[in-house]
């Protein structure tokens, strides 16, 4: 899991981000176009105070604090709605020529700022919808929930960690061969089921290496009887994927054999090597922006790690 470079998402902080960005953009427009048309009303201070009030109310317990929380959210949503409406009017006035500049370069800047408003307004409205659903209707699960205005593609990844139950970013597949060399990686737009990845991974290995792997090792989430049969049909001699729910004594004996235990030890070592890649090459958190930035960041990290491991493998081969 590679995190996107965002703060911990709460409804109030996302609304505060939206107001801050829209107000900043409208302030730039006013600086270029002057006071023509809609006049900017800066609600940043009142919104910031409401966000702080919500943070204090959220830490308190009891029915009274919950009522105070709902009241503060209502005021925050009202203020955000007014800012969104003003941003929409600013964009319309630039399009109709009410707000304009005398120079071509500044007019181009105005058009760019209008596009920024048109991009940000739907995102802020989505945050407002999901906030109303959670606070006033108790709906905690929303389809396409927005976790960041700046990284809209961010997903919630729950991996069952006690210290970090929720992570925010993208799921990444790293496929490793001998000498810790990554033969394939992929950043997924939406988190897939692990069981759907096994056979495509074998096919990628065949395409890149030119032969079927002798042994395939993965954790229990990749297991299914269909996957095991398909892997063997492709020519994999040893499929080392545990079936934790099996009641078959024969299957349990198979999983206690030395080759199976050794394959699982190698697979367990992959977890430590993923940790090394994250610490050594920065794959804990992506510092680039957008989905393309995430692809680029992960790819550069994989290349850097492979250079280190290929160098070590070549050094071992050179030594007598």
Secondary structure, DSSP 8 states (H G I E B T S, - for coil): -EE-S-----HHHHHHHHHHHHHHHHHHHHHHHTT-SS-----HHHHHHHHHHHHHHHHS-SHHHHHHHHHHHHHHHHHHHHHHHHHHHHHHHHHHTSS--SSHHHHHHHHHHHHHHHHHHHHHHHHHHHHHHHHHH-----TT----SS-TT-EEE----SS-S-EEEE-EEEEE-GGG-EEEEEE-SS---GGGTHHHHHHHHHHHHSS--SEEEE-GGG--HHHHHHHHHTT-SEEEE--TT---HHHHHHHTSHHHHHHHHHHHHHHHHHHHHHHHH-TTB--S-HHHHHHHHHHHHHHHHHHHHHHHHHHHHH--
